Amino acid sequence: MRYAYPCVLTPEGGGFLVGFPEVPEALTEGATREEALVMAEDALAVALAGYVHLGRDIPQPGKLEPGQELVPLPPVVAAKLALYTAMRAQGVTKVALAERLGLSEAAVRKLLNPDHRSQIGKVDAALRLLGRTLVLDDMAA
């Protein structure tokens, strides 16, 4: 899955409000369009981390509609969400993944936690054990 979500920017009081159709919990604002988009990335990451903490499915990004902007997640956050999604799809527990990786269950919890700093290589190794490949995409290309 591509972890970039369309957002709606709405002019409001001299600034911009930002919302995401697929992730209604991700709301923010900025004084300028550029600031609002920077804030949008953080709001999206925080909202989707909440989905992980609550054990909910990660919503699929919708189609980019005219007038919307595409907001990508930071690579490590996207990789962690991909790992979380792969584990749920395959029914792999944290304990089972820890055994396969030769790590503690606490270490796997950190790999899955979007709020915890992790090396992308470690998350990628866990994804590969689940038969998934991490691909970074330059959306400008």
Contacts in CASP RR format, 6 or more apart in sequence:
PFRMAT RR
TARGET T0000
AUTHOR 0000-0000-0000
METHOD contacts of the structure
MODEL  1
MRYAYPCVLTPEGGGFLVGFPEVPEALTEGATREEALVMAEDALAVALAG
YVHLGRDIPQPGKLEPGQELVPLPPVVAAKLALYTAMRAQGVTKVALAER
LGLSEAAVRKLLNPDHRSQIGKVDAALRLLGRTLVLDDMAA
1 58 0 8 1.000
1 60 0 8 1.000
1 61 0 8 1.000
1 82 0 8 1.000
1 85 0 8 1.000
2 61 0 8 1.000
2 137 0 8 1.000
3 61 0 8 1.000
3 72 0 8 1.000
3 73 0 8 1.000
3 77 0 8 1.000
3 78 0 8 1.000
3 81 0 8 1.000
3 82 0 8 1.000
4 61 0 8 1.000
4 70 0 8 1.000
4 71 0 8 1.000
4 72 0 8 1.000
4 73 0 8 1.000
4 139 0 8 1.000
5 20 0 8 1.000
5 22 0 8 1.000
5 23 0 8 1.000
5 26 0 8 1.000
5 44 0 8 1.000
5 61 0 8 1.000
5 62 0 8 1.000
5 70 0 8 1.000
5 71 0 8 1.000
5 73 0 8 1.000
6 20 0 8 1.000
6 21 0 8 1.000
6 22 0 8 1.000
6 61 0 8 1.000
6 62 0 8 1.000
6 63 0 8 1.000
6 64 0 8 1.000
6 65 0 8 1.000
6 68 0 8 1.000
6 69 0 8 1.000
6 70 0 8 1.000
6 71 0 8 1.000
7 18 0 8 1.000
7 19 0 8 1.000
7 20 0 8 1.000
7 26 0 8 1.000
7 37 0 8 1.000
7 40 0 8 1.000
7 44 0 8 1.000
7 68 0 8 1.000
7 69 0 8 1.000
7 70 0 8 1.000
7 71 0 8 1.000
8 18 0 8 1.000
8 19 0 8 1.000
8 20 0 8 1.000
8 21 0 8 1.000
8 67 0 8 1.000
8 68 0 8 1.000
9 16 0 8 1.000
9 17 0 8 1.000
9 18 0 8 1.000
9 33 0 8 1.000
9 36 0 8 1.000
9 37 0 8 1.000
9 69 0 8 1.000
10 16 0 8 1.000
10 17 0 8 1.000
10 18 0 8 1.000
10 19 0 8 1.000
12 29 0 8 1.000
14 31 0 8 1.000
15 29 0 8 1.000
15 30 0 8 1.000
15 31 0 8 1.000
15 32 0 8 1.000
15 36 0 8 1.000
16 29 0 8 1.000
16 30 0 8 1.000
16 32 0 8 1.000
16 33 0 8 1.000
16 35 0 8 1.000
16 36 0 8 1.000
17 27 0 8 1.000
17 28 0 8 1.000
17 29 0 8 1.000
17 36 0 8 1.000
18 26 0 8 1.000
18 27 0 8 1.000
18 28 0 8 1.000
18 29 0 8 1.000
18 30 0 8 1.000
18 36 0 8 1.000
18 37 0 8 1.000
18 39 0 8 1.000
18 40 0 8 1.000
18 43 0 8 1.000
19 26 0 8 1.000
19 27 0 8 1.000
19 28 0 8 1.000
19 40 0 8 1.000
19 43 0 8 1.000
20 26 0 8 1.000
20 40 0 8 1.000
20 44 0 8 1.000
20 47 0 8 1.000
20 71 0 8 1.000
21 62 0 8 1.000
22 59 0 8 1.000
22 60 0 8 1.000
22 61 0 8 1.000
22 62 0 8 1.000
23 44 0 8 1.000
23 47 0 8 1.000
23 48 0 8 1.000
23 59 0 8 1.000
25 47 0 8 1.000
25 50 0 8 1.000
26 40 0 8 1.000
26 43 0 8 1.000
26 44 0 8 1.000
26 46 0 8 1.000
26 47 0 8 1.000
26 48 0 8 1.000
27 43 0 8 1.000
28 36 0 8 1.000
28 39 0 8 1.000
28 40 0 8 1.000
28 42 0 8 1.000
28 43 0 8 1.000
29 36 0 8 1.000
29 39 0 8 1.000
30 36 0 8 1.000
30 39 0 8 1.000
37 69 0 8 1.000
37 71 0 8 1.000
40 69 0 8 1.000
40 71 0 8 1.000
41 71 0 8 1.000
41 72 0 8 1.000
41 73 0 8 1.000
41 74 0 8 1.000
44 71 0 8 1.000
44 73 0 8 1.000
45 73 0 8 1.000
45 74 0 8 1.000
45 77 0 8 1.000
45 114 0 8 1.000
48 58 0 8 1.000
48 73 0 8 1.000
48 77 0 8 1.000
48 81 0 8 1.000
48 114 0 8 1.000
49 77 0 8 1.000
49 113 0 8 1.000
49 114 0 8 1.000
49 115 0 8 1.000
50 56 0 8 1.000
51 57 0 8 1.000
51 58 0 8 1.000
51 59 0 8 1.000
52 58 0 8 1.000
52 80 0 8 1.000
52 81 0 8 1.000
52 84 0 8 1.000
52 112 0 8 1.000
52 113 0 8 1.000
52 114 0 8 1.000
57 85 0 8 1.000
57 88 0 8 1.000
58 81 0 8 1.000
58 84 0 8 1.000
58 85 0 8 1.000
64 70 0 8 1.000
70 139 0 8 1.000
72 78 0 8 1.000
72 139 0 8 1.000
73 81 0 8 1.000
75 120 0 8 1.000
75 136 0 8 1.000
76 117 0 8 1.000
76 118 0 8 1.000
76 120 0 8 1.000
76 123 0 8 1.000
77 114 0 8 1.000
79 120 0 8 1.000
79 123 0 8 1.000
79 124 0 8 1.000
79 127 0 8 1.000
79 134 0 8 1.000
80 111 0 8 1.000
80 112 0 8 1.000
80 113 0 8 1.000
80 114 0 8 1.000
80 118 0 8 1.000
80 123 0 8 1.000
81 114 0 8 1.000
82 127 0 8 1.000
82 132 0 8 1.000
82 134 0 8 1.000
83 111 0 8 1.000
83 112 0 8 1.000
83 123 0 8 1.000
83 126 0 8 1.000
83 127 0 8 1.000
83 130 0 8 1.000
83 132 0 8 1.000
84 112 0 8 1.000
86 92 0 8 1.000
86 127 0 8 1.000
86 130 0 8 1.000
86 131 0 8 1.000
86 132 0 8 1.000
87 93 0 8 1.000
87 94 0 8 1.000
87 97 0 8 1.000
87 112 0 8 1.000
87 130 0 8 1.000
90 130 0 8 1.000
92 130 0 8 1.000
94 105 0 8 1.000
94 108 0 8 1.000
94 109 0 8 1.000
94 112 0 8 1.000
95 105 0 8 1.000
95 108 0 8 1.000
97 108 0 8 1.000
97 126 0 8 1.000
97 129 0 8 1.000
97 130 0 8 1.000
98 104 0 8 1.000
98 105 0 8 1.000
98 107 0 8 1.000
98 108 0 8 1.000
100 129 0 8 1.000
101 107 0 8 1.000
101 108 0 8 1.000
101 125 0 8 1.000
101 126 0 8 1.000
101 129 0 8 1.000
108 126 0 8 1.000
110 116 0 8 1.000
110 118 0 8 1.000
111 118 0 8 1.000
111 122 0 8 1.000
111 123 0 8 1.000
111 126 0 8 1.000
120 134 0 8 1.000
123 134 0 8 1.000
124 134 0 8 1.000
127 133 0 8 1.000
127 134 0 8 1.000
END
